[in-house]
Amino acid sequence: MSATTTAGPSGGAGLPGAPDLRRRTRPAEAVIKVVLRTSALLSIAITVGIVLALIGPVIDFFGEVTFGEFFSTEGRFAVIPLVTATFMVTVIALLVAVPLGLGAAMYLSEYASRRARKFLKPTVELLAGVPSVVYGFFALTFVTPNLLQDILNLDVGFTNALAAGLVLGVMIIPTIASLAEDAMSAVPQAMRQGSFAMGANRMQTTLRVVFPAALSGIAAAIVLGLSRAVGETMIVALAAGAVKNMSLDPRDGMQTMTGFIAQTAGGENPVGSTAYNTLFAVGLLLFVLTLIINVISIALVRRFRQAY
Amino acid sequence: MSIATTTARRTVERTEVATGKSKERSPGSIAFLVALWFSLFFGVMVLIVLIVDTAINGAPRFDTELITNYASRVSPETTGFRAGILGTIFLMGFTALFAVPLGIAAAVYLEEFADNEKWYNRVIEVNLQNLAAVPAIVYGLLAVATMALMGFSETGTVLGGSLALALLILPVVIITTREALRSVPREIRDGSLALGATTWQTTWRNTLPAAIPGIATGTILGLSRAIGEAAPLVVVGLAGSLRFDPEGLMSQITALPMQIYSLTSQSQEDFRVAASAAIIVLLVLVLGLNALAIIIRNKFQRSW
């Protein structure tokens, strides 16, 4: 009887007939494990690869162009107008996506029944599935000429930051809605019950109890939306414009960082030339910017997970 | 236990509804609810306008020539997207070939083998979350550099394009596969381990098969994102239009989103019409894949 209780992988010392399964060598499994671990480590390799891939050409680039020329407001290699344009389009997008995304998240989390949520959430997420080139084409051929020029009578150019920002905003609604909904759903039921017990109605509970309690998760959702907006390419490449412009008027056309990369890569510049290497300099700046934004977002998510 | 919890939760929900009812009808509350409804359906309204507008614009070109003809500058009224559609299918196939096995392997390691207390595994974790949010266009730059490093001088090939897209969706595949594996209950693994199976045997024969619907859903969603993406392809140097079919890994290709992108710079009305019709084709492909993913999720996913 004692043999059966002690038999097995962990026991068996000195007992005859008790197989020690740990001792059995399985070379194939060791190989499999190494393969699996290598695949996982590849994600680190990709990050390192991105940095290395960008840094090489960037060093070449700064051999020919000074820092002053790069971080200046005008000139062939000036990056500041690209940054302000990116900022402009992103702000417009967030003005659209934050209220609408949070509204959708509040409805899904606090008002919708479980069955309704199962149907409504994929519907909202469908918006994220539409290819960005389609949104860009829509901004260029519908939003600018039909909505902005004809219906709203705005004096906008053929390409302008407003149309690009608005459509980009629609595209990131699901990103914000989905994460914010997760954050609000994670608020414990007891807090809502407490609020209802004090006589608050559903709106008061949502705005004054659930919303503040989920704030760090909601902030993470907005920051992730911001990162998406900064990195999105095709909408701005098509609808925001292809000329560097420091203007802060959203009705003007302006080129963003991603728009510049798409433009330059699609152009005729020979590989290795200074003009071509500008691509990598702007790309590195874009990568660093989004990296900072993402790290903030990840840290915020951590915080809201630990809260309850 | 779960039945008891569900019943308890239901009772709680019902009392909630009853509690605040008298106050739910104040004008402020109703305005708030209307605002929430508006924000929920705003996006859907935009999507409907987009699809209807594009379909009306593209209607004259819903013919077979749209998918059987090559692009043509001389006769814009019969220009087609044959090379782009075939290119997109090629890209999708090779992207899946590169990204899916790698992604699943990485996810299996992180979920089933890795010790999450170890610092390097936590680094991988944070790194993955970060990679999932790196702009798509940066993956294009990475693919260009990788191709140059491997000594391929031609740009715009199937290999370059699918490499960029595979890198792009790899984090998505890993993250969704991990979620699928995590939703397989502990007891399934314990049962197998108790019968003397090793960790790998358990993973291969029990955990992975149980997680297949979730993995399939995530992979299909990743692929649908990949085929709609044009930004990395622009950087990799894919052509805007070609007049031959893709043949293998090293052949030059174009893709449907690339063709649409290049058509927007054409001023002739016929090209605009063709682009609208092509957008409908692309939407059917992408939203079809999305629908397939949702069907798989609803039909096969077990709730344990």
Interface residues (C-beta under 8 A of the other chain):
Chain A: P9 L21 R26 E29 I32 K33 V35 L36 R37 S39 A40 L41 L42 S43 I44 I46 T47 G49 I50 L52 A53 L54 G56 P57 P99 L100 G101 L102 G103 A104 M106 Y107 L108 Y111 L120 P122 T123 V124 L126 L127 G129 V130 P131 S132 V133 V134 Y135 G136 F137 F138 L140 T141 F142 V170 I173 P174 Q189 R192 Q193 F196 A197 G199 A200 N201 R202 M203 T205 L207 L224 S227 R228 V230 G231 E232 T233 M234 A237 L238 T258 I261 A262 A265 G266 V271 L279 F280 G283 L286 F287 T290 L291 I293 N294 V295 S297 I298
Chain B: R9 V12 E16 T19 G20 K23 E24 S26 G28 S29 F32 L33 A35 L36 W37 F38 S39 L40 F42 G43 V44 V46 L47 V49 L50 D53 T54 N57 L102 G103 A105 A106 V108 Y109 L110 F113 A114 V123 I124 V126 N127 L128 Q129 N130 L131 A133 V134 P135 A136 I137 V138 Y139 G140 L141 L142 V144 A145 T146 A148 T155 L167 L170 P171 I174 G196 T198 W200 L221 S224 R225 I227 G228 E229 A230 A231 V234 V235 G237 P257 I260 Y261 T264 R272 A275 S276 I279 L282 L283 V286 L287 N290 I294
